[in-house]
Amino acid sequence: MRSRLPVFFSLICLSFSLSGQELTNKDASMESWEYSYPVKKVTLFDSLQVAYVDEGQGPVLLFVHGLGSNLQAWYKNLDSLQLTHRCIALDLPGYGKSDEVRHPYSMHFFAATLRAFIAELELEEVTLVGHSMGGQIAMHTVLASTENISRLVLVAPAGFETFTVEQQQWFA
């Protein structure tokens, strides 16, 4: 029998769109992309520049994109939710306008990055919203520490899948 972890879910109607600028590897041309919102950067771990947008006022929604995406995936959500919430969407390290790092890109690394991001911006009562790999990162973040995180919203999160032996070989 599988154990059940206590998780607090909030339901929010989310419209998700991809900008068509999906890449599996960071590309130098990403820095020249025109983002619709002003991009800010914060330095984490002494040298890692993480790009983000921060729009609206009110309760904090922190959006985490999935694999091969970037913060632009959340634009439709930011467009409407910024009217009632402070909406922050970030480019994970190695994506969009954030720096690449010489560090294993693992769920633990990304979760540590999110915790450092929340601390650096002094965010409280955060609703963490993650899509796909971003959902898996959000889960790792909450399982490591719920400090300053009040809600978790998962949109088609990765990490719940089970694979047959044959399917597992596809990933090897």
Buried (B, 14 or more C-beta within 10 A) or exposed (E): EEEEEEEEEEEBEBEBEBBEBBEEEBEEEBEEBEBEBEBBBBEBBEEBBBBBBBBBEEBBBBBBBBBBBBBBBBBEBBBBBBEEBBBBBBBBBBBBBBBEBEEEBEBEBBBBBBBBBBEEBEBEEBBBBBBBBBBBBBBBBBEBEEEBBBBBBBBEBBBEEEEEEEEEEEEE
